Amino acid sequence: MAYSLVRRLRDSLIEGKTNLDLVDIADDLDSKLGDRISALTEAEGKAGATAESTTNDLLEELDKIKACKGTTGGGSGTSDDPLTPEENSFAAAITGSKSAAFRQITTMLSGLDMSTGTGQLDALTAGFDGDCVISLRVLLSPKAPTQLATRHDTLGTLLELRQYRLAYFNYQLRVTPGSGAIARRVEKYEFGTATDTVLLDALCSLTFHGTPWIPAPHGLMGLEQCKDGRGVPLMHDPRDYYCQPDLMLKLTKFLHVLTVSIGGAVTSATGYTWLTLGEFMSHHLQRALCQPTEVEVIAWLQRSSDTFANAILPAISSRLQSIMFLSARIADLSFNTHILPFDSDAIRPLANAESLLESIADRRAEETALSGLAPSGSNQHQLQHLPLLSKSGEKPTGKDPPPTKGQGKRRSGSPEWP
């Protein structure tokens, strides 16, 4: 019996060596089984498991993967579709030592009733696991990856859940952190509609630049309108989107909730999250008041706003898209990471400006200490409040985000989660 089981494993796991004696391929077989350790552990943990049943379960799962190999890249494991992972990496993500997150998703989905709104919410929460990029690709890809979804039952289930993503993001933005409650007035907010998926499409494609995240009804101001119970939303000139510290903090919190809800990192010691980036930008904008003249204040705000719109947001999009969509080595990736490195070239102009500001402050302090007089230029009028770029006569920052579409009608049958 043992010889028969080992032979079956050899024939399935070690290509081109089926004619060799089992003793000669012992090391190779042991290595291959090690790559499928999660699948083996799960099979062995079943009630009444035997060596034969464990072998059968492993081979059955491997057969499912191989059955789809021809439709998703052939024997080489390559494909013109960047969403198609390399064969070895796919196997590792599904059955191997790096498949713990995927197998946890599989287990969680098996215990949910996905005919209910609560079940759909829980299923999407499970599927949006930042440590399982293969599940994120199925849920987020701009075009439904039907070929990829056929390679495992769990991926097929996630493909079906794509239709509930809008309701999922509505819930994530409406809910009060900690309590899990949703105020009645906030239930009116919608991240999009069946006819207006601008923000949904941008989030799923991880396109953060050139997207109308702020204006109502679906952006930040629409959410703030519902939270405050106002009849009409606050309006902001597009030129002022990225020059107001308070608005910057609210915008980055809005984007942080969305990014975390699709598996992004809550905190990071290696780079910025949306929250820490918002804190940096808000502090940086406030430092404009250290400038001695209004002209220099405006110049500081304009540079900050331009850098955020035209360098930082595109850099974030590029980084996250490269993780989510552009690598075939899917088992080696994690979306549970920072959105931007601390030393990113995109943010360097702002960091350099702050360093220069510190040097100027040091020089002024030295002048005062040496002469006992106020440094030159200190008698000039300084602003107490930051001006708006739209009131300064400057040109708009970057490109204005495209206008939002109409509210549209509510999709009938769209689930309302608590």
LUMGU-151531 format. One record per residue (C-alpha): residue number from 0; x, y, z. Coordinates in Angstrom, 1 decimal. Each point is the difference from the previous one (the first is absolute). Example, Ala and Ser with C-alpha at 12.3 -4.5 7.8 and 13.67 -1.06 7.14 Angstrom:
# residues 2
- num, X, Y, Z
- 0, 12.3, -4.5, 7.8
- 1, 1.4, 3.4, -0.7
//
This chain:
# residues 418
- num, X, Y, Z
- 0, 0.0, 0.0, 0.0
- 1, 2.7, 2.5, 1.0
- 2, 2.0, -0.7, -3.2
- 3, -3.2, 0.6, -2.1
- 4, -0.7, 3.3, 1.7
- 5, 3.5, 1.3, -0.4
- 6, 0.0, -1.1, -3.7
- 7, -3.2, 2.0, -0.6
- 8, 1.6, 3.0, 1.6
- 9, 3.1, -0.4, -2.1
- 10, -2.0, -0.2, -3.2
- 11, -2.0, 3.2, 0.8
- 12, 2.7, 2.2, 1.6
- 13, 3.2, -0.8, -1.8
- 14, -0.2, 0.4, -3.7
- 15, 2.4, -1.9, -2.2
- 16, 1.2, -2.4, 2.7
- 17, -2.8, -2.6, 0.1
- 18, 2.4, -2.7, -1.2
- 19, 2.5, 0.5, 2.9
- 20, 0.1, -2.1, 3.1
- 21, -1.8, 1.5, 3.0
- 22, 3.3, 0.1, 2.0
- 23, 1.6, 2.2, -2.7
- 24, -2.8, 2.7, 0.2
- 25, -0.5, 0.0, 3.8
- 26, 1.6, 3.4, 0.4
- 27, -1.9, 1.6, -2.9
- 28, -3.3, -1.5, 1.3
- 29, 0.6, 1.2, 3.5
- 30, 0.6, 3.5, -1.4
- 31, -3.1, 0.0, -2.1
- 32, -2.1, -1.2, 2.9
- 33, 1.5, 2.8, 2.1
- 34, -1.3, 2.5, -2.5
- 35, -3.5, -1.4, 0.6
- 36, 0.2, 0.0, 3.8
- 37, -3.2, 1.9, 0.6
- 38, -2.0, -2.3, -2.1
- 39, 1.5, -3.0, 1.6
- 40, -0.5, 1.3, 3.5
- 41, -3.7, 0.8, -0.8
- 42, -0.6, -3.5, -1.4
- 43, 1.7, -1.7, 2.9
- 44, -2.1, 2.0, 2.4
- 45, -3.3, -1.4, -1.3
- 46, -1.8, -2.4, 2.3
- 47, 0.9, -3.6, -0.7
- 48, 2.8, 1.0, -2.4
- 49, 2.3, -2.8, -1.2
- 50, 3.1, 0.0, -2.2
- 51, -2.2, -1.0, -3.0
- 52, -2.6, 2.7, 0.6
- 53, 2.6, 2.6, 0.5
- 54, 1.8, -0.9, -3.2
- 55, -3.4, -0.1, -1.9
- 56, -0.9, 3.5, 1.3
- 57, 3.4, 1.5, -1.0
- 58, -0.1, -1.6, -3.5
- 59, -3.6, 1.1, -0.5
- 60, 0.9, 3.6, 0.6
- 61, 3.1, -0.2, -2.2
- 62, -2.2, -1.5, -2.8
- 63, -2.3, 3.0, 0.2
- 64, 2.9, 2.4, -0.5
- 65, 1.4, -2.0, -2.9
- 66, -3.4, -0.3, -1.7
- 67, 0.0, 3.7, -0.5
- 68, 3.6, 0.4, -0.9
- 69, -0.6, -0.1, -3.8
- 70, -2.6, 2.8, 0.1
- 71, 2.1, 2.3, 2.1
- 72, 3.5, 0.1, -1.5
- 73, 0.8, -3.5, -1.2
- 74, 2.8, -2.2, 1.3
- 75, 2.4, 2.9, 0.4
- 76, -2.2, 1.8, 2.4
- 77, 0.2, 3.2, -2.0
- 78, -2.8, 2.0, -1.5
- 79, -0.7, 3.3, -1.8
- 80, -2.3, 0.8, 2.9
- 81, 2.0, 1.6, 2.8
- 82, -2.6, -1.2, 2.5
- 83, 0.9, -3.6, -0.7
- 84, 2.6, -1.1, 2.6
- 85, 2.9, -2.3, -0.8
- 86, -1.0, -3.6, 0.5
- 87, 2.5, -0.8, 2.8
- 88, -1.0, 3.3, 1.8
- 89, -3.7, -0.8, -0.4
- 90, 0.5, -3.5, 1.5
- 91, 1.9, 1.5, 2.9
- 92, -2.7, 2.6, 0.6
- 93, -2.7, -2.7, 0.0
- 94, 1.6, -3.1, 1.6
- 95, 3.5, 0.9, 1.1
- 96, 1.8, 1.4, 3.0
- 97, -1.2, 3.5, -0.9
- 98, -3.7, -0.9, -0.4
- 99, -1.1, 0.4, 3.6
- 100, -2.0, 3.2, -0.8
- 101, -1.7, -1.6, -3.0
- 102, -1.0, -3.1, 1.9
- 103, -1.3, 2.1, 2.9
- 104, -2.2, 1.8, -2.5
- 105, -1.2, -3.4, -1.4
- 106, -0.9, -1.2, 3.5
- 107, -1.9, 3.2, 0.9
- 108, -2.0, 0.1, -3.3
- 109, -1.1, -3.6, 0.5
- 110, -1.8, 1.0, 3.3
- 111, -1.9, 3.1, -1.4
- 112, -3.5, 0.3, -1.4
- 113, 0.7, 2.3, -2.9
- 114, -3.7, 0.3, -0.9
- 115, -0.2, 2.7, 2.8
- 116, 1.4, 3.5, 0.2
- 117, 1.9, -0.9, 3.1
- 118, 1.5, -3.1, -1.6
- 119, 1.1, 2.1, -3.0
- 120, 1.6, 2.6, 2.2
- 121, 1.8, -2.7, 2.0
- 122, 1.1, -1.8, -3.2
- 123, 1.4, 3.2, -1.5
- 124, 1.7, 0.9, 3.3
- 125, 1.7, -3.4, -0.1
- 126, 0.9, 0.2, -3.7
- 127, 1.6, 3.5, 0.3
- 128, 3.0, -1.5, 1.9
- 129, 3.2, 2.0, -0.8
- 130, 2.2, -3.1, 0.4
- 131, -1.9, -1.8, -2.8
- 132, 0.6, 2.0, -3.2
- 133, -1.6, -2.8, -2.1
- 134, -3.4, 0.6, 1.7
- 135, 0.4, 3.8, -0.3
- 136, 0.7, -0.3, -3.8
- 137, -3.3, -1.9, -0.4
- 138, -1.9, 2.6, 2.0
- 139, 1.7, 3.2, -1.3
- 140, 1.0, -0.6, -3.6
- 141, -1.7, 2.6, -2.3
- 142, -1.1, -2.8, -2.3
- 143, -1.4, -3.2, 1.7
- 144, 2.8, -2.6, -0.1
- 145, -2.1, -2.9, -1.0
- 146, 2.9, -2.2, -1.1
- 147, 1.8, 0.4, 3.3
- 148, -3.2, -0.6, 1.9
- 149, -0.5, -3.4, -1.6
- 150, 3.2, -1.3, 1.6
- 151, -1.5, -0.5, 3.5
- 152, -3.5, -0.1, 1.5
- 153, 0.9, 2.7, 2.5
- 154, 1.1, 2.4, -2.9
- 155, -3.3, -0.8, -1.7
- 156, -1.9, 1.0, 3.1
- 157, 1.9, 3.2, 0.3
- 158, -0.8, 0.8, -3.7
- 159, -3.7, -0.2, 0.9
- 160, 0.5, 2.3, 2.9
- 161, 1.2, 2.9, -2.2
- 162, -3.6, 1.1, -0.6
- 163, -0.3, 0.9, 3.7
- 164, 3.1, 2.2, 0.2
- 165, -1.8, 3.3, -0.1
- 166, -2.2, -1.0, 3.0
- 167, 3.2, -1.1, 1.8
- 168, 1.7, 3.3, -0.5
- 169, -3.2, 1.9, 1.1
- 170, 0.1, -2.0, 3.2
- 171, 3.7, 0.7, 0.6
- 172, -0.4, 3.7, -0.4
- 173, -3.3, 0.3, 2.0
- 174, 0.9, -2.1, 3.0
- 175, 1.3, 1.6, 3.2
- 176, 3.4, -1.6, 0.9
- 177, 0.0, -1.8, 3.3
- 178, -3.8, -0.1, 0.6
- 179, -0.9, -1.5, -3.4
- 180, -3.1, 2.3, 0.0
- 181, -1.3, 2.0, -2.9
- 182, -1.9, 3.2, 0.6
- 183, -3.3, 0.2, -1.8
- 184, 1.0, 3.3, -1.7
- 185, 3.2, -1.7, -1.4
- 186, -2.0, -2.8, -1.6
- 187, -0.9, 2.5, -2.8
- 188, 3.6, 0.2, -1.1
- 189, 1.0, -2.1, -3.0
- 190, 3.5, -0.6, -1.4
- 191, -1.6, -0.4, -3.4
- 192, -3.0, -1.3, -1.8
- 193, -0.7, -2.5, -2.8
- 194, 0.3, 2.8, -2.5
- 195, 2.9, 1.9, 1.7
- 196, 3.0, -2.2, 0.8
- 197, 2.7, 2.6, -0.5
- 198, 1.4, -0.3, 3.6
- 199, -0.5, -3.8, 0.1
- 200, 1.9, -0.4, -3.3
- 201, 2.8, 2.2, 1.2
- 202, 0.4, -1.8, 3.3
- 203, -0.1, -3.5, -1.6
- 204, 2.6, 1.1, -2.6
- 205, 2.0, 1.8, 2.8
- 206, 0.0, 3.3, -1.9
- 207, 0.2, 2.7, 2.6
- 208, 1.1, 2.9, -2.2
- 209, -2.4, 1.9, -2.2
- 210, -3.0, -1.5, 1.9
- 211, -2.8, 2.1, 1.6
- 212, 0.4, -1.3, 3.5
- 213, -1.2, 3.2, 1.6
- 214, -3.2, 1.4, -1.6
- 215, -3.5, -1.2, 0.9
- 216, -2.1, -2.0, -0.4
- 217, 2.3, -3.0, 0.1
- 218, 3.3, 1.4, 1.2
- 219, 1.2, 1.3, 3.4
- 220, -2.3, 3.0, 0.0
- 221, -3.1, -2.2, -0.6
- 222, 1.0, -2.1, 3.0
- 223, 0.7, 3.0, 2.1
- 224, -3.4, 1.5, -1.0
- 225, -1.8, -3.1, 1.3
- 226, 2.1, -0.2, 3.2
- 227, -0.8, 3.7, 0.8
- 228, -3.6, -0.3, -1.0
- 229, 0.2, 3.0, -2.4
- 230, -2.5, 0.5, -2.8
- 231, 2.8, 1.0, -2.5
- 232, 3.6, -1.1, -0.1
- 233, 3.0, 2.3, 0.5
- 234, 1.5, 1.1, -3.3
- 235, 3.8, 0.4, -0.7
- 236, 1.7, 1.5, -3.0
- 237, 2.1, -2.7, -1.6
- 238, 3.0, 2.3, 0.4
- 239, -0.4, -0.2, 3.8
- 240, -0.3, -3.8, 0.3
- 241, 3.6, -0.5, 1.2
- 242, 0.9, 3.3, 1.7
- 243, -2.2, -0.2, 3.1
- 244, 1.4, -2.0, 3.0
- 245, -3.4, -1.0, 1.4
- 246, -1.3, -1.2, -3.4
- 247, 3.2, -1.9, -0.6
- 248, -0.4, -1.9, 3.3
- 249, -3.6, -0.9, -0.9
- 250, 0.8, -1.0, -3.5
- 251, 2.9, -2.3, 1.0
- 252, -2.2, -1.6, 2.7
- 253, -2.7, -0.6, -2.6
- 254, 2.6, -1.7, -2.3
- 255, 1.5, -1.9, 3.0
- 256, -3.4, -1.6, 0.8
- 257, -0.4, -1.1, -3.6
- 258, 3.6, -1.3, -0.4
- 259, -0.2, -1.9, 3.3
- 260, -3.3, -1.5, -1.1
- 261, 1.7, -1.6, -3.0
- 262, 2.9, -1.5, 2.1
- 263, 2.3, 3.0, 0.4
- 264, 2.1, 0.5, 3.1
- 265, -1.5, 1.7, 3.0
- 266, 3.4, 1.1, 1.2
- 267, 3.5, -0.3, -1.3
- 268, 3.5, 0.6, 1.3
- 269, 1.6, -0.1, -3.5
- 270, -2.0, 2.7, -1.7
- 271, -3.0, 2.2, -0.1
- 272, -3.6, -1.1, 0.4
- 273, -2.7, 2.4, -1.1
- 274, -0.4, 1.2, 3.6
- 275, 3.7, 0.7, 0.6
- 276, 0.3, 1.6, -3.5
- 277, -2.9, 2.3, 0.9
- 278, 1.6, 1.0, 3.2
- 279, 3.3, 0.8, -1.8
- 280, -1.9, 2.0, -2.7
- 281, -2.1, 1.9, 2.5
- 282, 3.0, 1.0, 2.0
- 283, 1.9, 1.0, -3.1
- 284, -2.8, 2.2, -1.2
- 285, -0.2, 1.7, 3.4
- 286, 3.7, 0.8, -0.2
- 287, -0.8, 2.4, -2.9
- 288, -0.8, 2.5, 2.8
- 289, 3.7, 0.1, 0.9
- 290, 0.6, 1.9, -3.3
- 291, 0.5, 3.7, 0.5
- 292, -2.2, 1.3, -2.8
- 293, -3.3, -1.0, -1.6
- 294, 1.6, -0.6, -3.3
- 295, 2.3, -2.6, 1.5
- 296, -2.9, -1.6, 1.9
- 297, -1.9, -0.4, -3.3
- 298, 3.1, -1.4, -1.7
- 299, 0.4, -2.5, 2.8
- 300, -3.6, -1.1, -0.2
- 301, 0.1, -0.2, -3.8
- 302, 3.1, -2.2, 0.0
- 303, -1.5, -2.3, 2.7
- 304, -3.3, -0.3, -1.9
- 305, 1.7, -0.7, -3.3
- 306, 2.3, -2.6, 1.5
- 307, -2.9, -1.8, 1.7
- 308, -2.1, 0.0, -3.2
- 309, 2.6, -0.7, -2.6
- 310, 2.7, -2.0, 1.7
- 311, -1.2, -1.6, 3.3
- 312, -3.4, -1.3, -1.1
- 313, 1.4, -1.5, -3.3
- 314, 2.9, -1.6, 2.0
- 315, -2.5, -1.7, 2.3
- 316, -2.1, -1.2, -2.9
- 317, 3.1, -1.4, -1.7
- 318, 1.3, -1.8, 3.1
- 319, -3.3, -1.6, 0.9
- 320, -0.8, -1.0, -3.6
- 321, 3.3, -1.7, -0.4
- 322, -0.7, -2.2, 3.0
- 323, -3.6, -0.7, -1.0
- 324, 0.1, -0.5, -3.7
- 325, 3.5, 0.0, -1.6
- 326, 1.9, -2.9, 1.6
- 327, -0.5, -3.7, -0.9
- 328, 1.8, -1.1, 3.2
- 329, -3.2, 0.1, 1.9
- 330, 1.0, -2.1, 3.0
- 331, 2.8, 2.4, 0.9
- 332, -2.2, 3.1, 0.2
- 333, -1.9, 1.8, 2.8
- 334, -2.3, 3.0, -0.3
- 335, 0.1, 0.4, 3.8
- 336, 2.7, 2.6, -0.3
- 337, 0.7, 3.8, 0.0
- 338, -1.3, 2.1, -2.9
- 339, 3.2, 2.0, -0.4
- 340, 3.6, -0.4, 1.3
- 341, 1.2, 2.6, 2.4
- 342, 2.8, 0.9, -2.4
- 343, -2.1, 0.1, -3.2
- 344, 1.2, 2.3, -2.7
- 345, -3.6, 1.3, -0.3
- 346, 0.0, 1.5, 3.5
- 347, 3.7, 1.2, 0.0
- 348, -0.7, 3.6, -1.3
- 349, -2.2, 0.6, 3.1
- 350, 2.5, -1.6, 2.4
- 351, 2.8, 2.1, -1.6
- 352, -2.1, 3.2, 0.4
- 353, -0.5, -0.8, 3.7
- 354, 3.7, -0.5, 0.5
- 355, 0.7, 3.4, -1.7
- 356, -2.5, 1.6, 2.2
- 357, 1.8, -1.4, 3.1
- 358, 3.3, 1.4, -1.3
- 359, -1.6, 3.4, -0.5
- 360, -1.4, 0.0, 3.5
- 361, 3.4, -1.0, 1.4
- 362, 1.6, 2.9, -1.9
- 363, -2.5, 2.5, 1.3
- 364, 0.5, -1.2, 3.6
- 365, 3.8, 0.5, -0.5
- 366, -0.5, 3.5, -1.3
- 367, -2.1, 0.9, 3.0
- 368, 2.5, -1.4, 2.4
- 369, 2.9, 1.8, -1.6
- 370, -1.5, 3.4, -0.5
- 371, -2.7, 0.1, 2.6
- 372, -2.2, 1.4, -2.7
- 373, -2.9, -1.5, -1.9
- 374, 1.2, -1.7, -3.2
- 375, -0.5, 1.8, -3.3
- 376, -3.5, -0.4, -1.4
- 377, -1.6, -1.0, 3.4
- 378, -2.0, 3.2, 0.1
- 379, -2.0, -1.1, -3.1
- 380, -3.6, -0.9, 0.5
- 381, -0.6, -3.7, 0.5
- 382, -3.3, -1.8, -0.6
- 383, -1.8, -1.6, 2.9
- 384, -2.2, -2.3, -2.2
- 385, 0.8, -1.9, -3.2
- 386, -1.5, 1.6, -3.1
- 387, -1.9, -2.0, -2.7
- 388, 1.8, -0.5, -3.3
- 389, -3.2, 0.8, -1.8
- 390, 0.0, 3.5, 1.5
- 391, 3.6, 0.7, -0.8
- 392, -0.1, 0.3, -3.8
- 393, 2.1, -3.1, -0.5
- 394, -0.7, -2.6, -2.7
- 395, -1.8, -3.2, 1.1
- 396, 2.0, -2.8, 1.5
- 397, 0.7, -2.7, -2.6
- 398, -3.1, -1.2, -1.8
- 399, -3.4, 0.4, 1.5
- 400, -1.6, -3.3, 0.8
- 401, -2.8, -1.0, -2.4
- 402, -3.5, 1.0, 1.1
- 403, -2.0, -2.7, 1.6
- 404, -2.9, -1.5, -1.9
- 405, -3.6, 0.3, 1.2
- 406, -1.2, -1.7, 3.1
- 407, -1.9, -2.5, -2.1
- 408, -2.7, -2.4, 1.1
- 409, 0.6, -2.4, 2.8
- 410, 0.5, -3.6, -1.2
- 411, -3.0, -2.1, 0.9
- 412, 0.9, -2.8, 2.3
- 413, 3.3, 1.5, 1.1
- 414, 0.7, -1.4, 3.5
- 415, -0.2, 2.3, 2.9
- 416, 2.5, -1.1, 2.7
- 417, -0.4, 1.1, 3.6
//
